[in-house]
Amino acid sequence: MFRTYVPSILFEPIDIGPVTMRNRIVSSASFSAMSDNGLFGERIALYHAEKAKAGVALTITEELAVHPSTEFGLSRNVRAFDRASIARFRRFTEIVHKYGAKTIGQLWHAGCHNLNRNQQLDIRIPLAVSPVPSMAFQDGYSVPRELTTREISEIQEDTRILRRICSTGDSMVWKSTRRTVT
């Protein structure tokens, strides 16, 4: 028995706020480990461009570290707090837009789930809202230091700045921030 094809709304455009998406297909965030010294490079841009070429309407980036205290969160994660990232994100957005898709950044702070070492085995104590260790990384020695009120405010402000930067225009469009970090 043959079924009659019924078009799906999946392929219909949709307005999300002021942005019109060409369809309802979204590529969720996934960690690519393709950062170029902690910044977006051509590999990440081309990876997301391939999704756009295939018809995805929205592609979501991997974790973008909002503060230096979460830099060791994942090996090869993207340091969004670094001012050098602005030009790289602008280029990334241009490439994805060229193929008709939109993009959005996943702003992130690892908190107690931050790894306490990098590939060079530099050790840092994770910072979190409480000194309770991560249930995900039960290594017995990665107890985070409780953030001070000032540090919490700083991370909140950095996140607000990056959120404002990410939400300008119809995709992730980066502009200069007021703070110089690294």
TORFI-632459 format. One record per residue (C-alpha): chain; x negated, y, z; residue number from 1; residue in one letter. Coordinates in steps of 0.02 Angstrom, whole numbers, padded with zeros to 5 digits. Layout:
% TORFI-632459
<zadren A; <X; Y; Z>; NUM; A>
...
//
This chain:
% TORFI-632459
<zadren A; <00000; 00000; 00000>; 1; M>
<zadren A; <-00068; 00169; -00051>; 2; F>
<zadren A; <-00051; 00324; 00056>; 3; R>
<zadren A; <-00018; 00495; -00014>; 4; T>
<zadren A; <-00158; 00617; 00028>; 5; Y>
<zadren A; <-00101; 00754; 00143>; 6; V>
<zadren A; <-00222; 00903; 00153>; 7; P>
<zadren A; <-00291; 00932; 00325>; 8; S>
<zadren A; <-00299; 01100; 00412>; 9; I>
<zadren A; <-00480; 01051; 00449>; 10; L>
<zadren A; <-00530; 01129; 00284>; 11; F>
<zadren A; <-00425; 01287; 00301>; 12; E>
<zadren A; <-00503; 01452; 00354>; 13; P>
<zadren A; <-00473; 01510; 00531>; 14; I>
<zadren A; <-00492; 01678; 00617>; 15; D>
<zadren A; <-00582; 01674; 00783>; 16; I>
<zadren A; <-00571; 01850; 00852>; 17; G>
<zadren A; <-00638; 01967; 00718>; 18; P>
<zadren A; <-00730; 01826; 00627>; 19; V>
<zadren A; <-00655; 01721; 00487>; 20; T>
<zadren A; <-00728; 01547; 00476>; 21; M>
<zadren A; <-00721; 01462; 00306>; 22; R>
<zadren A; <-00652; 01303; 00385>; 23; N>
<zadren A; <-00638; 01220; 00556>; 24; R>
<zadren A; <-00795; 01115; 00549>; 25; I>
<zadren A; <-00919; 01150; 00688>; 26; V>
<zadren A; <-01090; 01076; 00719>; 27; S>
<zadren A; <-01115; 01070; 00906>; 28; S>
<zadren A; <-01277; 01113; 00993>; 29; A>
<zadren A; <-01413; 00982; 00993>; 30; S>
<zadren A; <-01594; 00993; 01044>; 31; F>
<zadren A; <-01706; 00987; 00891>; 32; S>
<zadren A; <-01877; 01008; 00975>; 33; A>
<zadren A; <-01926; 01108; 00820>; 34; M>
<zadren A; <-01976; 01270; 00903>; 35; S>
<zadren A; <-02133; 01351; 00839>; 36; D>
<zadren A; <-02230; 01397; 00998>; 37; N>
<zadren A; <-02066; 01431; 01088>; 38; G>
<zadren A; <-01987; 01530; 00946>; 39; L>
<zadren A; <-01869; 01489; 00804>; 40; F>
<zadren A; <-01964; 01451; 00646>; 41; G>
<zadren A; <-01928; 01398; 00468>; 42; E>
<zadren A; <-01898; 01215; 00517>; 43; R>
<zadren A; <-01753; 01258; 00634>; 44; I>
<zadren A; <-01683; 01383; 00510>; 45; A>
<zadren A; <-01688; 01257; 00367>; 46; L>
<zadren A; <-01613; 01122; 00480>; 47; Y>
<zadren A; <-01462; 01233; 00515>; 48; H>
<zadren A; <-01457; 01292; 00332>; 49; A>
<zadren A; <-01435; 01111; 00276>; 50; E>
<zadren A; <-01283; 01099; 00389>; 51; K>
<zadren A; <-01215; 01259; 00311>; 52; A>
<zadren A; <-01247; 01193; 00134>; 53; K>
<zadren A; <-01148; 01037; 00180>; 54; A>
<zadren A; <-00996; 01143; 00223>; 55; G>
<zadren A; <-01007; 01173; 00410>; 56; V>
<zadren A; <-00922; 01337; 00456>; 57; A>
<zadren A; <-01011; 01361; 00623>; 58; L>
<zadren A; <-01175; 01293; 00685>; 59; T>
<zadren A; <-01223; 01311; 00867>; 60; I>
<zadren A; <-01406; 01325; 00915>; 61; T>
<zadren A; <-01494; 01222; 01045>; 62; E>
<zadren A; <-01530; 01289; 01218>; 63; E>
<zadren A; <-01600; 01466; 01217>; 64; L>
<zadren A; <-01693; 01501; 01379>; 65; A>
<zadren A; <-01632; 01667; 01450>; 66; V>
<zadren A; <-01770; 01691; 01580>; 67; H>
<zadren A; <-01953; 01641; 01605>; 68; P>
<zadren A; <-01903; 01538; 01758>; 69; S>
<zadren A; <-01823; 01409; 01644>; 70; T>
<zadren A; <-01964; 01402; 01517>; 71; E>
<zadren A; <-02011; 01223; 01565>; 72; F>
<zadren A; <-01831; 01163; 01546>; 73; G>
<zadren A; <-01866; 01056; 01395>; 74; L>
<zadren A; <-02023; 01025; 01297>; 75; S>
<zadren A; <-02025; 01142; 01146>; 76; R>
<zadren A; <-01872; 01239; 01199>; 77; N>
<zadren A; <-01839; 01413; 01129>; 78; V>
<zadren A; <-01888; 01563; 01235>; 79; R>
<zadren A; <-01747; 01685; 01194>; 80; A>
<zadren A; <-01811; 01802; 01330>; 81; F>
<zadren A; <-01970; 01833; 01228>; 82; D>
<zadren A; <-01954; 01992; 01123>; 83; R>
<zadren A; <-02048; 01903; 00983>; 84; A>
<zadren A; <-01892; 01796; 00960>; 85; S>
<zadren A; <-01787; 01941; 00895>; 86; I>
<zadren A; <-01861; 01943; 00719>; 87; A>
<zadren A; <-01858; 01753; 00711>; 88; R>
<zadren A; <-01673; 01747; 00758>; 89; F>
<zadren A; <-01635; 01881; 00629>; 90; R>
<zadren A; <-01718; 01775; 00494>; 91; R>
<zadren A; <-01628; 01618; 00556>; 92; F>
<zadren A; <-01460; 01707; 00544>; 93; T>
<zadren A; <-01496; 01771; 00368>; 94; E>
<zadren A; <-01536; 01595; 00308>; 95; I>
<zadren A; <-01379; 01518; 00384>; 96; V>
<zadren A; <-01269; 01660; 00318>; 97; H>
<zadren A; <-01341; 01636; 00143>; 98; K>
<zadren A; <-01248; 01469; 00137>; 99; Y>
<zadren A; <-01084; 01536; 00205>; 100; G>
<zadren A; <-01091; 01479; 00386>; 101; A>
<zadren A; <-01090; 01573; 00549>; 102; K>
<zadren A; <-01200; 01535; 00698>; 103; T>
<zadren A; <-01197; 01561; 00884>; 104; I>
<zadren A; <-01332; 01542; 01015>; 105; G>
<zadren A; <-01316; 01431; 01168>; 106; Q>
<zadren A; <-01385; 01538; 01309>; 107; L>
<zadren A; <-01458; 01431; 01448>; 108; W>
<zadren A; <-01539; 01429; 01618>; 109; H>
<zadren A; <-01584; 01257; 01685>; 110; A>
<zadren A; <-01576; 01295; 01871>; 111; G>
<zadren A; <-01612; 01140; 01975>; 112; C>
<zadren A; <-01617; 01034; 01816>; 113; H>
<zadren A; <-01773; 01123; 01756>; 114; N>
<zadren A; <-01922; 01008; 01735>; 115; L>
<zadren A; <-02063; 01064; 01847>; 116; N>
<zadren A; <-02203; 01035; 01721>; 117; R>
<zadren A; <-02243; 01066; 01540>; 118; N>
<zadren A; <-02342; 00961; 01415>; 119; Q>
<zadren A; <-02506; 01030; 01483>; 120; Q>
<zadren A; <-02448; 00971; 01657>; 121; L>
<zadren A; <-02439; 01148; 01725>; 122; D>
<zadren A; <-02329; 01137; 01879>; 123; I>
<zadren A; <-02192; 01261; 01925>; 124; R>
<zadren A; <-02061; 01245; 02059>; 125; I>
<zadren A; <-01888; 01256; 01980>; 126; P>
<zadren A; <-01779; 01402; 02033>; 127; L>
<zadren A; <-01597; 01371; 02074>; 128; A>
<zadren A; <-01453; 01443; 02176>; 129; V>
<zadren A; <-01490; 01319; 02315>; 130; S>
<zadren A; <-01636; 01207; 02367>; 131; P>
<zadren A; <-01538; 01051; 02318>; 132; V>
<zadren A; <-01634; 00940; 02196>; 133; P>
<zadren A; <-01562; 00888; 02028>; 134; S>
<zadren A; <-01465; 00726; 02024>; 135; M>
<zadren A; <-01525; 00707; 01844>; 136; A>
<zadren A; <-01711; 00713; 01887>; 137; F>
<zadren A; <-01731; 00618; 02049>; 138; Q>
<zadren A; <-01920; 00617; 02055>; 139; D>
<zadren A; <-01931; 00651; 02242>; 140; G>
<zadren A; <-02034; 00809; 02230>; 141; Y>
<zadren A; <-01942; 00931; 02117>; 142; S>
<zadren A; <-01846; 01023; 02252>; 143; V>
<zadren A; <-01803; 01195; 02183>; 144; P>
<zadren A; <-01840; 01357; 02270>; 145; R>
<zadren A; <-01683; 01454; 02311>; 146; E>
<zadren A; <-01667; 01610; 02205>; 147; L>
<zadren A; <-01668; 01777; 02292>; 148; T>
<zadren A; <-01524; 01897; 02264>; 149; T>
<zadren A; <-01641; 02005; 02158>; 150; R>
<zadren A; <-01690; 01855; 02048>; 151; E>
<zadren A; <-01508; 01806; 02024>; 152; I>
<zadren A; <-01467; 01984; 01971>; 153; S>
<zadren A; <-01615; 01985; 01851>; 154; E>
<zadren A; <-01560; 01821; 01769>; 155; I>
<zadren A; <-01380; 01884; 01758>; 156; Q>
<zadren A; <-01439; 02045; 01676>; 157; E>
<zadren A; <-01551; 01952; 01553>; 158; D>
<zadren A; <-01405; 01839; 01509>; 159; T>
<zadren A; <-01289; 01989; 01486>; 160; R>
<zadren A; <-01416; 02073; 01371>; 161; I>
<zadren A; <-01438; 01915; 01267>; 162; L>
<zadren A; <-01250; 01884; 01260>; 163; R>
<zadren A; <-01225; 02062; 01197>; 164; R>
<zadren A; <-01360; 02036; 01067>; 165; I>
<zadren A; <-01286; 01870; 01012>; 166; C>
<zadren A; <-01110; 01937; 00996>; 167; S>
<zadren A; <-01143; 02085; 00883>; 168; T>
<zadren A; <-01081; 02067; 00706>; 169; G>
<zadren A; <-01005; 01906; 00642>; 170; D>
<zadren A; <-01144; 01791; 00702>; 171; S>
<zadren A; <-01302; 01792; 00802>; 172; M>
<zadren A; <-01381; 01959; 00758>; 173; V>
<zadren A; <-01528; 02005; 00867>; 174; W>
<zadren A; <-01579; 02183; 00909>; 175; K>
<zadren A; <-01703; 02255; 01030>; 176; S>
<zadren A; <-01674; 02233; 01217>; 177; T>
<zadren A; <-01711; 02360; 01353>; 178; R>
<zadren A; <-01829; 02247; 01450>; 179; R>
<zadren A; <-01999; 02187; 01397>; 180; T>
<zadren A; <-02024; 02008; 01452>; 181; V>
<zadren A; <-02187; 01917; 01407>; 182; T>
//
